[in-house]
């Protein structure tokens, strides 16, 4: 995990494997900031959706029980939204390096869309 101090806040960049481990241990809330269509087409099972156009850091849950980790498609939008959360007063936030693309490249499972039925299906990449 990489860590950067921004004022009094801590901004963290987590690897896919760090996110996988913490998510499996129920230590984090994973929030997807991609668009609704992107999420509907394929997403990490259990990740919550808070699309960037509607993102309001004041509405994020507290982090007393679980840490917040944001992710997007490549890591660019989640980085931007994490920094916006710090600007809004959060003192600690993280995002996943490389985003959903890195997740898939690492062969991690996700929910995709079946091309034959149009319905959701688990993809165990």
C-alpha positions as CSV (number, residue, x, y, z in Angstrom):
1,X,0.0,0.0,0.0
2,X,1.3,3.4,-0.9
3,X,0.4,6.3,1.4
4,X,0.4,10.0,0.8
5,X,-0.2,12.8,3.4
6,X,-2.4,15.6,2.1
7,X,-2.7,18.2,4.8
8,X,-3.9,16.3,7.9
9,X,-5.4,13.5,5.8
10,X,-4.0,10.2,4.6
11,X,-4.6,9.1,1.0
12,X,-3.8,5.5,0.3
13,X,-3.4,3.5,-3.0
14,X,-4.1,-0.2,-2.5
15,X,-3.1,-3.0,-4.8
16,X,-5.7,-5.4,-6.2
17,X,-4.4,-8.2,-3.8
18,X,-4.6,-5.9,-0.8
19,X,-8.2,-5.1,-1.7
20,X,-9.1,-8.8,-2.3
21,X,-7.7,-9.8,1.1
22,X,-9.3,-6.9,3.0
23,X,-12.7,-7.3,1.2
24,X,-12.7,-11.1,1.9
25,X,-12.0,-10.3,5.6
26,X,-14.9,-7.8,5.6
27,X,-12.5,-5.0,6.6
28,X,-13.4,-2.6,3.9
29,X,-16.4,-1.1,2.0
30,X,-15.6,-1.2,-1.7
31,X,-17.2,1.6,-3.6
32,X,-17.4,1.6,-7.4
33,X,-17.4,5.2,-8.9
34,X,-17.9,4.1,-12.5
35,X,-21.2,4.9,-14.4
36,X,-24.4,2.9,-13.9
37,X,-24.0,1.2,-17.3
38,X,-20.4,0.2,-16.6
39,X,-21.5,-1.3,-13.3
40,X,-24.5,-3.1,-14.8
41,X,-22.3,-4.7,-17.5
42,X,-19.7,-6.0,-15.1
43,X,-18.7,-5.3,-11.5
44,X,-17.0,-6.7,-8.4
45,X,-19.5,-8.7,-6.5
46,X,-20.4,-6.9,-3.3
47,X,-19.1,-3.5,-4.3
48,X,-21.4,-0.6,-3.8
49,X,-22.1,1.8,-6.6
50,X,-21.7,5.6,-6.1
51,X,-21.2,7.0,-9.6
52,X,-18.8,9.8,-10.1
53,X,-21.4,12.2,-11.5
54,X,-23.4,11.8,-8.3
55,X,-20.5,11.5,-5.9
56,X,-20.9,13.5,-2.7
57,X,-18.2,12.7,-0.1
58,X,-20.4,14.0,2.7
59,X,-22.7,11.0,2.1
60,X,-19.9,8.4,2.5
61,X,-20.3,6.0,5.5
62,X,-18.1,6.5,8.5
63,X,-15.0,4.4,8.8
64,X,-15.1,3.4,12.4
65,X,-15.8,-0.3,11.5
66,X,-14.6,-0.6,7.9
67,X,-12.3,1.4,5.7
68,X,-13.5,2.9,2.5
69,X,-11.7,1.9,-0.8
70,X,-12.9,3.5,-4.0
71,X,-12.4,2.0,-7.5
72,X,-13.2,2.7,-11.1
73,X,-12.2,1.3,-14.5
74,X,-8.5,2.3,-14.5
75,X,-7.8,4.1,-11.2
76,X,-8.1,7.6,-12.6
77,X,-11.6,8.5,-11.4
78,X,-11.3,6.8,-8.1
79,X,-8.1,8.7,-7.4
80,X,-9.9,11.9,-8.3
81,X,-12.9,11.0,-6.1
82,X,-10.7,10.0,-3.1
83,X,-8.9,13.4,-3.3
84,X,-12.3,15.1,-3.5
85,X,-13.3,13.2,-0.3
86,X,-10.2,14.6,1.4
87,X,-11.1,18.1,0.2
88,X,-14.6,17.5,1.7
89,X,-13.0,16.8,5.1
90,X,-12.4,13.0,5.3
91,X,-9.1,12.3,7.0
92,X,-8.4,8.9,5.5
93,X,-9.5,7.3,2.2
94,X,-8.1,4.8,-0.2
95,X,-8.5,3.8,-3.9
96,X,-7.5,0.7,-5.8
97,X,-4.6,1.1,-8.1
98,X,-5.4,0.2,-11.7
99,X,-9.2,-0.1,-11.1
100,X,-11.4,-2.8,-12.4
101,X,-9.1,-3.4,-15.4
102,X,-6.3,-4.4,-13.0
103,X,-8.8,-6.6,-11.1
104,X,-9.7,-8.5,-14.2
105,X,-6.1,-8.6,-15.4
106,X,-5.2,-10.2,-12.0
107,X,-7.8,-12.9,-12.7
108,X,-10.1,-12.0,-9.8
109,X,-13.8,-13.1,-10.0
110,X,-16.5,-10.6,-10.9
111,X,-20.1,-10.4,-12.1
112,X,-20.4,-10.0,-15.8
113,X,-23.2,-10.1,-18.3
114,X,-24.1,-13.3,-20.2
115,X,-24.0,-12.6,-23.9
116,X,-26.5,-15.4,-24.5
117,X,-29.1,-14.3,-21.9
118,X,-28.3,-10.7,-21.1
119,X,-28.4,-11.6,-17.4
120,X,-25.7,-11.5,-14.8
121,X,-23.3,-14.3,-14.4
122,X,-20.3,-15.0,-12.2
123,X,-17.0,-14.8,-14.0
124,X,-14.2,-16.7,-12.3
125,X,-11.4,-15.2,-14.4
